[in-house]
Amino acid sequence: MERLLERIGAARARVQQLHAERAHAAAALEAMEARAREGSRESDVLKARIKELEQENEVLRTAKAAAVGPDREGTKEKIDELVNEIDRCLALLNP
């Protein structure tokens, strides 16, 4: 009888341990899902920013083609700056 009580006690302890492990795993899963949602949201924001920059870049390229004189140099610098910002955004999207 005493041996049966020991086995029941051991089984009870194991069940409690498994419950604790399950709770820990559930909390870890919830944290990972939250990080995944945040990463997805950040990716969407970066994609929208890239699209805006590409549109702005296209406008500047069109303006560059029509530009004549000293303003052309400033336009080229602005385009280079936008291209660099697009590259940085792409680097963030593709780790």
Contacts in CASP RR format, 6 or more apart in sequence:
PFRMAT RR
TARGET T0000
AUTHOR 0000-0000-0000
METHOD contacts of the structure
MODEL  1
MERLLERIGAARARVQQLHAERAHAAAALEAMEARAREGSRESDVLKARI
KELEQENEVLRTAKAAAVGPDREGTKEKIDELVNEIDRCLALLNP
42 92 0 8 1.000
43 93 0 8 1.000
46 89 0 8 1.000
46 92 0 8 1.000
46 93 0 8 1.000
47 93 0 8 1.000
49 89 0 8 1.000
50 86 0 8 1.000
50 89 0 8 1.000
50 90 0 8 1.000
50 93 0 8 1.000
53 82 0 8 1.000
53 85 0 8 1.000
53 86 0 8 1.000
53 89 0 8 1.000
54 86 0 8 1.000
56 82 0 8 1.000
57 79 0 8 1.000
57 82 0 8 1.000
57 83 0 8 1.000
57 86 0 8 1.000
60 75 0 8 1.000
60 78 0 8 1.000
60 79 0 8 1.000
60 82 0 8 1.000
61 79 0 8 1.000
63 75 0 8 1.000
64 72 0 8 1.000
64 75 0 8 1.000
64 76 0 8 1.000
64 79 0 8 1.000
67 75 0 8 1.000
END
